Amino acid sequence: MQCLLFFLAVSAWLFPNSSIAQNSNKGTDFWIGFMSHIEGVGGPRGAIMSIYITSDVSTSGTVSIPGINSNQNFSVTANSVTTVDVPASAYIDNTQGVINRGIHVVSNEPVVVYAHIYAFVISGSTLVLPTNTLGRKYIVSSYQPNGSEGGSFSQFLVIGTEDATTVRIMPRSATTNGNPAGVPFDIVLNMGDVYEVQSKGDLFGSTVESISSGSTTETCKRIAVFGGTTWSPLGCPNADTGDNLFQQMYPINSWGREFITMPFKTRAGDFFRVYASEANTLVSMNGNNTTLTAGSYFETNIIDRPQHITANNPISVVQYSITQICDGNLGDPEMIILNPVEQNLKRITMNSTLNYQISRNYVNVLIKTAGKDSFRINGRVSRSAFTPIPGTNYSYLQEEIPAGSFTLTADSGFNAIVYGFGDIESYGYSAGSNLEDVDKRIIARSGNVEVDGACIGVPLTFDVQLPYQPTKLVWNFANGTIVTQDNPTTTSTQQPFIYHFIDLSNNNLVTYQQPGVYVVRVTATRPGEQGCEAIDELIYSINVEALPDLRALPIPEVCERDGNINLITLLSSRPGNNYTFTGPGVTDSTFNPLQAGGGTHTINLSYSSPNAICSKFLSFSITVKQSPIANAGEDVTIDLGESTQLVGSVSSDVDTFSWSPTATLSNPQILNPIATPTENTDYILAGVGSNGCPCKDTVTVKVLTDLKIPNVFSPNGDNVNDTWVIDGIINYPEAIVEIFNRWGDRMFYSQGYGVPWDGRQNGKTIPQATYYYVIRPNNPRLQPVSGAVTVVY
């Protein structure tokens, strides 16, 4: 398998909800472990380990591997991808034991990270989860290794994110170093320590759990788990090609109860494993029921159509791409952990590359049918149509995409997987993950409306939803408010149980006075449990934004013909980038007094914070005075030496008026003066109304004269006499001007003479000589005229 990678560009889009909230003021950090690869890292086909980092903002950070004293700085340009190659000495190499090879990615601003390990045509990649989204208990997804291939193992990897982390592992199959199947054993990891488990059997359903060591001061600690194989063929007994499988595991608390699958395009079909986390889990797949025990799974046949999967308890669904030889179509094995329909996104940004011989690339999108028309790829409607999924209110899309950057958006939430195929090569993974704990969540409300953000100073109420009745709740709002509720009460009579935040001193309200992303934490204590099982920590990220209180500056009265007004200049400060003006005469942020007309007009401004979390409204008035009217009459044409009477008029509300320029007028203070211009002249009639508003109009008197034709000019580029300027020809717009050399060759032609001749023919300089012209004014007043003109340099 070769891997064509797509990258999310914004961590807030990837993890927008409670259980994996980010604090954008503190950046993000990640722990990565590269599991063993069948090719190792030595030799000409040795594996390469790479980390891909992207963000919607420009930022920087470090990739460190403390166990080998490796530290690399990186920088990311907004909406681009940075690649960091991992030293070969970080490779784990089939080692089952504690080894300090954890890779720590730390950024100054939120980023999204992918890990990629590849060699020859055997490649695997995974989305990497931020540390604060990790859990404490996992059930491993993997697959059966190839029995005849000595380097083929089923495997998983555990990484400690804190010192002194006790981890209990119960392998499903006997491990290569002698741990028997079904017998738990404990290990202790410090920060960055890695422990890899391998088996010649299938390690599916193995449990990995961070547990309490018994210390009364110990906190329960998060761990990262990656699962897969070093190499496996999938889908048919005679498969002789395969791939390594490499996916980061989702914690059990993020599993869901409803999934809808989408088939890989161009393949004959794919198959699925459905894992259960609890006993007596009833799974329904397109109406066919199966009951699973905790940690068990059932595997489907190869299926070529969508599947609707529901369960009474949380489940995990894994989709597998089959080996190319099984259906003869381009592709090879891949393993994708799917997201439940409860966990979806409204925006995903991806970037792809055609490295490693991927030839066809696709995106599958699942969305509620009612929201499909709002779906866009890079702002455009998809080329392919959505297909309704029978028995559900969902539709799905299979769209072929070229290499490049893509942003998927919709007004309602959707799930997506991206994948691609080449000759015995493939890649695939979830386009993004919204890891919400479907049974446990924090709910913030402004009034009666559920929100994920607020304005500063806006009071909020908080609830927590749990599948059990806790003995204690500790609320920490990251603003200095920490409240403990012992033996809290609920009005719920059955699951889910809802508990209100109670702080009588503040009327049960929480406010934030500074903008930022606040990470709210609620710690719930389970009744009758001990150690880590007794504690649930729920995390919720709330984005608090500031929005100025704008006011309108004093606005003087304006006249209808004063010209357009920029409404932004009438405010005490700019309203940011998200604003809308409405009202008579308003276009965008411009007010047109003439369009609005006389009177007092109300202008409305609505504006919102950068993420539209909070909004405000402002109204102000503009008074427009009706402008008087001046009419200077129709344009006039006269011969040189003649006079004409101007025919002006003004409306009755004009108090004073006058004409200008005055030099060639008999009396500029009357409406009908006599004009005797010697050249083309624009006369302006201007007045002032009784309300102080001005008015004016212009009339042009064109004076026809004989042509003044120079007999020489010098187009030598010295800006003096460089063109053949003919005085008076502007009044003869239909005139035809032709220039000939002494042999009768036409050197220049023009109908109308708006651009004087520059002494060139077809853009080339002509020789110094005498040339001959013919000018036809095409006006009864003048006859055609001819003569000679000399060009000198």
MOVENTA-V251397 format. One record per run of one state. SS is the DSSP state (h for helix, s for strand, l for the rest). FROM is the first residue (numbers start at 1). TO is the last residue. Records with the same first field share a line. If there is no record, write none. Layout:
BEGIN
SS: FROM-TO ; FROM-TO
END
This chain:
BEGIN
l: 1-10 ; 15-17 ; 21-23 ; 27-27 ; 33-47 ; 55-58 ; 69-69 ; 77-80 ; 86-87 ; 91-97 ; 100-102 ; 108-111 ; 120-121 ; 129-129 ; 134-134 ; 136-136 ; 140-153 ; 161-164 ; 171-183 ; 190-193 ; 200-206 ; 212-222 ; 233-242 ; 249-251 ; 255-255 ; 261-269 ; 277-280 ; 286-287 ; 293-296 ; 300-302 ; 304-307 ; 322-323 ; 328-333 ; 338-344 ; 352-354 ; 358-359 ; 375-375 ; 378-379 ; 381-386 ; 389-393 ; 401-404 ; 423-424 ; 431-440 ; 447-448 ; 452-452 ; 456-459 ; 467-471 ; 477-481 ; 487-496 ; 501-503 ; 507-509 ; 511-515 ; 526-530 ; 546-551 ; 553-557 ; 560-564 ; 572-577 ; 583-585 ; 588-589 ; 592-592 ; 597-598 ; 609-614 ; 626-629 ; 632-635 ; 640-643 ; 646-648 ; 651-653 ; 661-664 ; 666-673 ; 676-680 ; 690-693 ; 705-707 ; 710-711 ; 714-723 ; 725-725 ; 728-728 ; 732-735 ; 741-745 ; 752-756 ; 758-759 ; 762-763 ; 766-768 ; 777-778 ; 780-781 ; 783-784 ; 792-793
h: 11-14 ; 18-20 ; 24-26 ; 66-68 ; 88-90 ; 131-133 ; 252-254 ; 324-327 ; 355-357 ; 369-374 ; 504-506 ; 531-534 ; 567-570 ; 593-596 ; 729-731
s: 28-32 ; 48-54 ; 59-65 ; 70-76 ; 81-85 ; 98-99 ; 103-107 ; 112-119 ; 122-128 ; 130-130 ; 135-135 ; 137-139 ; 154-160 ; 165-170 ; 184-189 ; 194-199 ; 207-211 ; 223-232 ; 243-248 ; 256-260 ; 270-276 ; 281-285 ; 288-292 ; 297-299 ; 303-303 ; 308-321 ; 334-337 ; 345-351 ; 360-368 ; 376-377 ; 380-380 ; 387-388 ; 394-400 ; 405-422 ; 425-430 ; 441-446 ; 449-451 ; 453-455 ; 460-466 ; 472-476 ; 482-486 ; 497-500 ; 510-510 ; 516-525 ; 535-545 ; 552-552 ; 558-559 ; 565-566 ; 571-571 ; 578-582 ; 586-587 ; 590-591 ; 599-608 ; 615-625 ; 630-631 ; 636-639 ; 644-645 ; 649-650 ; 654-660 ; 665-665 ; 674-675 ; 681-689 ; 694-704 ; 708-709 ; 712-713 ; 724-724 ; 726-727 ; 736-740 ; 746-751 ; 757-757 ; 760-761 ; 764-765 ; 769-776 ; 779-779 ; 782-782 ; 785-791
END
